[in-house]
Amino acid sequence: MTELDLPTLEMGIGINTGEVVVGNIGSLKRTKYGVVGSQVNLTYRIESYTVGGQILVTESTLDEVDNIVDFDGEEKVCPKGVIQPISIYSVVGISGKHNLSLSRDQLPLYDLHPALSVSFTPLQGKQLGDRHYQGHLIKLSPHGAHITSTYAAKPLTNIKFMIEIPQPVGEGTDEFYGKVIKEDDLPSGCFAIRLTAVSMELKAYFEQLYEANCSQPSSVSQSPSST
């Protein structure tokens, strides 16, 4: 992908355990072999909480494989169609004969000098909300950022950001998306995001900023882990 100058693709995985209906679904005119049921829908919801490179499992799955799976975070969520909140877990490795682990090496975040003004709108499901907020992008890495704002961001919230790209780097306003993630020891009024969708032009601008700022003395923090 890099050789063809194409963007790097990432994916997250959601895993759930439960009873489903499997078989040929449809009519005589059109049929397909598929899987349906509430547990299928729940699995889709769990996957929507992931960021690139992350594996989230439900408690029902963890009960089946708890003795061989390592995880580093638990989050309470209430997906659509679920009455009571459920726990999801971020898997980081599997022991036993496989003995595999996810790479957790992340490039550090560096202070931006000066901080960048952004406006943003939290998403409600797949729809943009009706509230708009102002903030500043104060730290940046190739995969994440820290934002200061009066908005009380909750983990797993998807947010659309708008930012001005100065000449001659770009032309006017561009947008990017991020998902709020947990990170310890953040100052008051600050939240961490994992970048989830960035245009090629804006990505080049961020890389330019990152390289310029990481060469200067700065308070450095590790890039937030996916939780």
Buried (B, 14 or more C-beta within 10 A) or exposed (E): EEEEEEEEEBEBBBBBBEEBEEEEEEEEEEEEEEEEEEBBBBBEBBBBBBBBBBBBBBBBBBEEBEEEBBBBBEBEBEBEEEEEEBEBBBBBBBEEEEEEEBEEEBEBBBBBEEBBEBBBBBBEEEEBBEEEBEBBBBBBBBBBBBBBBEBEBEBBBBBBBBBEBEEEEBEEEBBBBBBBBBBEEBEEEBBBBBBBEBBEEBBBBBEEBBEEBBEEEBEEBBBBBBB
